[in-house]
Amino acid sequence: MSASTSGSIVGRSIPQSLLGVPVRVAAVALAVALTGAAAQFTMPLPFTAVPFVLTPMVVLLTGAALGARLGFLTQAIYIAAGVVGVQVFAPSATLPPGALRLLGPTGGYIMAYPVAAFVTGWLAERGWDRGYWTSAAAMLIGLTVIFAGGVAWLAVAFTHSLVAALASGLLPFLALDLVKVLAASMILPQAWRLVGRA
């Protein structure tokens, strides 16, 4: 793949100079902050221990924008911040705080964030974020990673049933998350038009 059709949009936009490193650090810090902010917009549901959050959309969007390695790093830092007690996880009266959140019913989703960001970013670096439908496909693949991690953890640690885990950890969220992904998929192709493809 040629240089004009490869790389993330953030990587292409950052100058190849000494300024590149601090700009990348700032981009990662901003992405961590956006992920934490998205987690604050949460809605508990009465029939499942997993709340509805905006976090997956931000994980996928920032992963695609930053690329595979920085996307993975962003979500690893996000998790580390939550583990040490920074209030970046979704506020909840029922879910455990801090490091214990990873052992709770949402732990599988959260632990899948770095992998989902990496996968989405890897696809974006190969040009999937240039068009709407390929951008949507990249984010849907990343969303599948998040749901796979979340549902698998629910099945192993809580429901002890894949059917029950799917019923409580996938089906209630699938339609809204698909809408979020389809909406987010419009952003990067438009951004590429602004910075140019070359």
C-alpha positions in Angstrom: 0.0 0.0 0.0 1.3 3.4 -1.0 2.2 6.1 1.5 -0.7 8.2 0.2 -3.3 5.6 1.3 -1.7 4.3 4.5 -1.4 5.7 8.0 -3.8 7.2 10.5 -5.3 10.6 10.2 -3.5 11.8 13.3 -0.2 10.4 12.1 -0.7 12.1 8.7 -1.6 15.4 10.3 1.3 15.6 12.8 4.5 17.2 11.5 7.5 15.0 11.0 9.7 16.9 13.3 10.6 17.3 17.0 7.1 18.7 17.5 5.7 15.3 16.5 6.4 13.6 19.9 4.6 16.2 22.1 1.7 16.4 19.7 1.3 12.7 19.8 1.4 12.7 23.6 -1.2 15.4 23.6 -3.4 13.5 21.2 -3.2 10.4 23.4 -4.0 12.4 26.5 -7.0 14.0 24.8 -8.2 10.6 23.7 -7.9 9.2 27.3 -9.9 12.2 28.5 -12.5 11.8 25.9 -12.9 8.1 26.8 -13.3 9.0 30.4 -15.8 11.7 29.6 -17.8 9.4 27.5 -18.0 6.9 30.3 -19.8 9.5 32.5 -22.8 9.5 30.1 -24.3 6.3 31.4 -27.7 4.9 31.8 -28.3 1.8 34.1 -30.8 -0.7 32.8 -33.1 -2.6 35.1 -32.7 -6.0 33.4 -28.9 -6.2 33.3 -25.9 -5.3 35.4 -24.2 -3.8 32.3 -25.1 -0.1 31.9 -25.5 1.7 28.6 -22.5 4.0 28.0 -21.0 6.1 25.1 -17.5 4.7 25.7 -17.3 2.1 22.9 -18.0 4.8 20.2 -15.1 6.9 21.6 -12.8 3.9 21.8 -13.4 3.0 18.2 -13.3 6.5 16.9 -10.1 7.5 18.7 -8.5 4.1 17.8 -9.2 4.8 14.1 -7.9 8.4 14.4 -4.7 7.5 16.3 -3.8 4.2 14.6 -3.2 0.8 16.1 -0.3 1.4 18.5 -1.5 4.8 19.9 -5.0 3.6 20.0 -4.0 0.6 22.1 -1.8 2.8 24.3 -4.7 5.2 24.9 -7.0 2.5 26.2 -4.3 0.9 28.3 -3.7 4.3 29.9 -7.5 4.7 30.4 -7.7 1.3 32.2 -4.6 2.1 34.3 -6.1 5.4 35.3 -9.3 3.7 36.4 -7.5 1.0 38.3 -5.6 3.5 40.4 -8.7 5.3 41.3 -9.1 8.1 38.8 -12.9 8.6 38.2 -12.8 7.6 34.5 -15.0 4.5 34.7 -18.8 4.9 34.4 -20.3 6.1 37.7 -22.3 3.4 39.3 -23.9 2.6 42.7 -23.8 -1.1 42.0 -20.6 -1.7 40.0 -17.3 -1.9 42.0 -14.9 1.0 41.9 -11.2 1.1 40.8 -9.4 -2.1 40.0 -12.4 -4.1 41.2 -14.4 -2.8 38.2 -12.3 -5.1 36.0 -13.6 -8.1 38.0 -17.2 -6.9 37.8 -19.7 -7.6 35.1 -18.4 -4.8 32.8 -14.7 -6.0 33.2 -14.7 -7.9 30.0 -15.8 -5.0 27.9 -13.3 -2.6 29.5 -10.4 -5.1 29.0 -11.3 -5.4 25.4 -11.0 -1.7 24.7 -7.3 -1.7 23.9 -7.7 -4.7 21.5 -10.7 -3.1 19.8 -8.8 0.2 19.4 -5.8 -1.6 18.0 -7.9 -3.5 15.5 -9.9 -0.5 14.4 -6.7 1.6 14.2 -4.9 -1.2 12.2 -7.7 -1.2 9.6 -7.8 2.6 9.5 -4.0 2.7 8.8 -4.8 0.6 5.7 -7.3 3.0 4.4 -10.6 1.7 5.8 -11.3 5.1 7.4 -11.3 7.0 4.0 -14.8 6.0 3.0 -18.0 5.8 5.0 -18.8 2.1 4.5 -15.3 0.9 5.1 -15.0 3.2 8.1 -18.3 1.7 9.4 -17.0 -1.8 8.7 -13.7 -1.1 10.7 -15.7 0.2 13.6 -18.1 -2.7 13.5 -15.2 -5.1 13.7 -13.9 -3.2 16.7 -17.3 -3.2 18.3 -17.4 -7.0 17.8 -14.2 -7.3 19.7 -15.7 -5.3 22.6 -18.9 -7.3 22.7 -16.9 -10.6 22.4 -14.8 -9.6 25.5 -17.8 -8.5 27.5 -20.0 -11.4 26.7 -17.3 -14.0 27.2 -16.5 -12.5 30.7 -20.2 -12.4 31.6 -20.6 -16.1 30.5 -17.5 -17.3 32.4 -17.7 -15.3 35.6 -21.4 -14.4 36.1 -24.1 -16.1 34.1 -22.3 -19.4 33.4 -24.4 -19.5 30.2 -23.6 -18.1 26.8 -27.3 -17.6 26.0 -27.8 -15.7 29.3 -24.7 -13.6 28.6 -25.9 -12.7 25.2 -29.3 -11.8 26.5 -27.9 -9.5 29.2 -24.7 -8.3 27.6 -25.3 -8.0 23.9 -28.9 -7.9 22.8 -30.0 -4.8 24.9 -27.2 -2.7 23.5 -26.8 -3.9 19.9 -29.2 -1.6 18.1 -28.1 1.6 19.9 -24.4 0.7 19.5 -24.9 0.1 15.8 -26.5 3.5 15.4 -23.6 5.1 17.3 -21.1 3.4 15.1 -22.9 4.4 11.9 -23.0 8.0 13.1 -19.3 8.0 14.2 -18.3 6.5 10.8 -19.2 9.8 9.1 -16.5 11.7 11.0 -13.2 10.3 9.7 -14.0 10.4 6.0 -14.9 14.0 6.4 -11.7 14.7 8.3 -9.7 13.1 5.6 -11.3 15.5 3.1 -10.0 18.4 5.2 -6.4 17.2 5.6 -6.2 15.6 2.1 -5.3 12.1 1.2 -1.7 12.8 0.0 
